[in-house]
Amino acid sequence: MRIYRKEGDQVQLIAFPDEQIGKGDYFLIEDPSLSKGLLVQVIDLQYANIPGVLEDILRDVMTDGELTGEDSDPLNISSEVDALKDTRLALCKIRGTINQEGGLTPSASWLPSRTASRIKPYRVGNLLVNGGKRPVKLGHTDGESLQVDASTLDGGLNIITGRKGTGKSHLAKLLLISMASYGAPCVVLDVNGEYVNLHKSKDGRQQSIRLTVLAPRSGLNFALSKLGLRTVSGVLAHALDLPATSSKVFTTIWRDLEARGGLSLPEMIKAVQGWNCHDSVREALVSRLQVLLESGLFSDETNSLTEEKIMRLVEDGGILVVNLKNQSQTVRRILVEIFLGELTKILSSNWLKAIFLFAEEAHLYLRETYWDDIVTRMRHIGLFTTFITNQPDTVQEGIYRQADNVFIFNFTNEHDLDTIGKVAKADRETINYLVRGIPTRRCLLLGNVVRDLPLMVDVEALDVRTMGETRLFFS
Amino acid sequence: MLHRTQKLSDTLGEIKNLPGELEFQFPSLPEPLLQLSEKSMVGLKGTMVSPRPVNLPEMGIEDGDVEDDLDLSRLQSMSTMKRTIIQPVKDVIPIVACDASSVKVGETETGMLFAIRAVAVWRRPDKLQFKRWGPLLFHVPNSDGQSDAWPDDGSPRSFGGFSVKTLRILTRLRNHVERWVQEALCNAVRDGVILFDGSLTAGTPDNPAGRVSKILATARSNNSIVIALSKSTQLTVGGKNILALFDREKTANLIDITEIVEQEYPAYPVRFLGRVGVVKLAQDGFLFRVDIDKDSSEEQGVRSLGKLAGTDVAFHGYPESLRIAHIFSTFTSNEILAIQRFIATNHGISLQSKPSLRRSLFGPFGTSRYVV
């Protein structure tokens, strides 16, 4: 391999056909006279534009059809010609400098010698300290096991994205199980009901995972009195779009009922119906309270789910799956509103240090104002979210800019690639070149988890019932 | 797929009497030539080579056929010249063409490196077939010596002490390889037409008459005929090129100018071993100078041109087999790079471009009239 040219943060290498090189590979351009090396990553492979190659190909095309022949080539120079035709040009991004001690610095303000430098493959896994104190085995890169440090997922905002069926949920489950195994409290907002059997292996054996699945009319039961005015007002205002005037009346009724000690949903409906207010306000309140009643989330207020119970379910590595499958968008929004309120209460009271929230297709249930809330306020009180989506444009731009870790599976659509290109953890070219056309289960890792060195990984298989596969008719 | 401006009315497969299997037994490159190549490259190990830049528009070393640079100033009347209509005939015979190319690959401190390749192309019922020899590599030292010692027998042993000061030495070596291929074709082909690129003018140190005569005799002994076609010629009439004189010709015909050429040209040392003419092989084709073996009959010559016009002429009135032979012998830039890489890896030399003094002095105006 030889250095051809450098332009900006890109280096172009010439690679001969017998040299192993692939998209995503890292190479160290080592300059012995300077005792340091330039760390570069291949983002694209092209044919080297060698003079005369067009003439050669045209001649070959002629030979293919109406011409056949024989070469008496005593020096076997034709093999050299073939080698030149297959010579590749590798577009590489500079990722930093490796010093004599093997340490990485992001600086690249020097040029290695074109003639004296040695170019050799570099295993970036060495820089990731093989997973640190809490290794999470993500999969394989270049045939070698890749472990990342679970603490790099701590305190951050993560995005897992990719086309449908490329392995997003699979990676989310792997991260979820790994985090839980280190005692991290985890909550999953499960839109498709595909996390409900994570505690079982593929052959049906029980796994050591502590998993609780809750769904409306199946353990998910709340009481107005336990939720409190703030959470219920939030549900009415944000999930059910209650106007501000009605909201004020609701607060007054709430305080009156609370003082009288009769705070329940049926009692609340009765109180609203008998309250002296404008008909339109009464109508607005009654209709929304009826929705709450019919959601099944308040069916038994005497045995409700409280923040204490939630805390007990998730502390010390428990996984709580909130199954949103088959629920209407309204019920999903109500549930998420309640849950985020409850989690905020738990974290604000310092009952738990942090909770890891895995949110599948969050645009289906997350209200507009929560996006900003999640990356700012909730993050600071310890709610660390991982968004999983196959529609990258449904996630707000700010989320991409704030993301600490991004896991990108295959995308081919320009619009999708443009959206993901907004992540601050990598340049647009790297994402465009590396993500396009990668196979299923291969993923581009960006961010803290790989020390900001973009890395391709084949995600590890999981021995759990994932139930994430699409149901097929012809199978 | 081949691009053609003129299609034959019958496909080759439908043409009667085309030999079904045209397999020729061509020899391998002669051992002395291989040895000469090998020997010339010995001693390069550890030296430095300035590789030839491969982006020049002209890749080959063209010396031109200066031996027949002749102005036929006393040409009286064009109407007196013998003109024969060529009737394309589809009843074909084997048609085989050959060509050779040389190219400079680089310069060493002691000389020049170059490569030579030769090609033979022939028609089969449904396609063209080729045999290619080479490339062979030669290192020609700069030292003066036996540069003029190129005997008529064409023995490659006499290349030993070439001087690179005359580029014609390279032409001589290329001619030698080309003549060897022509000889091989004349030996192998029976009852056919053998097409050469160029003329049948001989008698210069670069192109000994004895060897060309021998080649023509071999072809005749196999009942074949040699026809040489030139895309350009130095023959002029009153300063005007003979190809330009007849450019208004509308039909396929042959204009024989042998007598005029022979009258005007001294008999020694240059010899015209063919009947010289201007030929148009297709109605909408170009004019070419043609040399037909002088010792074959005129009738056989015209008949052979008819068969050539009927089966092999496809591109601007130029024989397809000869066109392919030229294309397949020509070195592309990619091939020159490959040869340079081969030399570097197999002969232990390092490639280092020599700075161009001309470029340094004159910048963008540093072009040369001589493209070498």
HADDOCK unambig.tbl for C-alpha pairs under 7 A between the chains (distance, minus, plus):
assign (segid A and resid 50 and name CA) (segid B and resid 334 and name CA) 6.43 0.50 0.50
assign (segid A and resid 51 and name CA) (segid B and resid 54 and name CA) 6.87 0.50 0.50
assign (segid A and resid 51 and name CA) (segid B and resid 55 and name CA) 6.82 0.50 0.50
assign (segid A and resid 51 and name CA) (segid B and resid 333 and name CA) 5.40 0.50 0.50
assign (segid A and resid 51 and name CA) (segid B and resid 334 and name CA) 5.63 0.50 0.50
assign (segid A and resid 52 and name CA) (segid B and resid 332 and name CA) 5.23 0.50 0.50
assign (segid A and resid 52 and name CA) (segid B and resid 333 and name CA) 4.43 0.50 0.50
assign (segid A and resid 52 and name CA) (segid B and resid 334 and name CA) 4.67 0.50 0.50
assign (segid A and resid 53 and name CA) (segid B and resid 334 and name CA) 5.58 0.50 0.50
assign (segid A and resid 55 and name CA) (segid B and resid 332 and name CA) 6.64 0.50 0.50
assign (segid A and resid 56 and name CA) (segid B and resid 332 and name CA) 6.89 0.50 0.50
assign (segid A and resid 61 and name CA) (segid B and resid 1 and name CA) 6.70 0.50 0.50
assign (segid A and resid 62 and name CA) (segid B and resid 1 and name CA) 5.40 0.50 0.50
assign (segid A and resid 62 and name CA) (segid B and resid 2 and name CA) 6.40 0.50 0.50
assign (segid A and resid 65 and name CA) (segid B and resid 1 and name CA) 6.32 0.50 0.50
assign (segid A and resid 66 and name CA) (segid B and resid 127 and name CA) 4.67 0.50 0.50
assign (segid A and resid 66 and name CA) (segid B and resid 128 and name CA) 5.98 0.50 0.50
assign (segid A and resid 67 and name CA) (segid B and resid 127 and name CA) 5.76 0.50 0.50
assign (segid A and resid 67 and name CA) (segid B and resid 128 and name CA) 4.83 0.50 0.50
assign (segid A and resid 67 and name CA) (segid B and resid 129 and name CA) 5.37 0.50 0.50
assign (segid A and resid 68 and name CA) (segid B and resid 128 and name CA) 6.63 0.50 0.50
assign (segid A and resid 68 and name CA) (segid B and resid 129 and name CA) 4.89 0.50 0.50
assign (segid A and resid 68 and name CA) (segid B and resid 130 and name CA) 6.38 0.50 0.50
assign (segid A and resid 69 and name CA) (segid B and resid 129 and name CA) 5.21 0.50 0.50
assign (segid A and resid 69 and name CA) (segid B and resid 130 and name CA) 4.41 0.50 0.50
assign (segid A and resid 69 and name CA) (segid B and resid 131 and name CA) 5.52 0.50 0.50
assign (segid A and resid 70 and name CA) (segid B and resid 130 and name CA) 6.39 0.50 0.50
assign (segid A and resid 70 and name CA) (segid B and resid 131 and name CA) 4.94 0.50 0.50
assign (segid A and resid 70 and name CA) (segid B and resid 132 and name CA) 6.31 0.50 0.50
assign (segid A and resid 71 and name CA) (segid B and resid 131 and name CA) 5.92 0.50 0.50
assign (segid A and resid 71 and name CA) (segid B and resid 132 and name CA) 4.79 0.50 0.50
assign (segid A and resid 71 and name CA) (segid B and resid 133 and name CA) 6.17 0.50 0.50
assign (segid A and resid 72 and name CA) (segid B and resid 132 and name CA) 5.85 0.50 0.50
assign (segid A and resid 72 and name CA) (segid B and resid 133 and name CA) 4.74 0.50 0.50
assign (segid A and resid 72 and name CA) (segid B and resid 134 and name CA) 6.11 0.50 0.50
assign (segid A and resid 73 and name CA) (segid B and resid 133 and name CA) 6.09 0.50 0.50
assign (segid A and resid 73 and name CA) (segid B and resid 134 and name CA) 4.88 0.50 0.50
assign (segid A and resid 73 and name CA) (segid B and resid 135 and name CA) 6.46 0.50 0.50
assign (segid A and resid 74 and name CA) (segid B and resid 134 and name CA) 6.62 0.50 0.50
assign (segid A and resid 77 and name CA) (segid B and resid 338 and name CA) 6.87 0.50 0.50
assign (segid A and resid 77 and name CA) (segid B and resid 339 and name CA) 6.50 0.50 0.50
assign (segid A and resid 77 and name CA) (segid B and resid 342 and name CA) 6.90 0.50 0.50
assign (segid A and resid 80 and name CA) (segid B and resid 338 and name CA) 5.15 0.50 0.50
assign (segid A and resid 80 and name CA) (segid B and resid 342 and name CA) 6.81 0.50 0.50
assign (segid A and resid 81 and name CA) (segid B and resid 334 and name CA) 6.70 0.50 0.50
assign (segid A and resid 81 and name CA) (segid B and resid 335 and name CA) 5.72 0.50 0.50
assign (segid A and resid 81 and name CA) (segid B and resid 338 and name CA) 5.12 0.50 0.50
assign (segid A and resid 84 and name CA) (segid B and resid 338 and name CA) 6.61 0.50 0.50
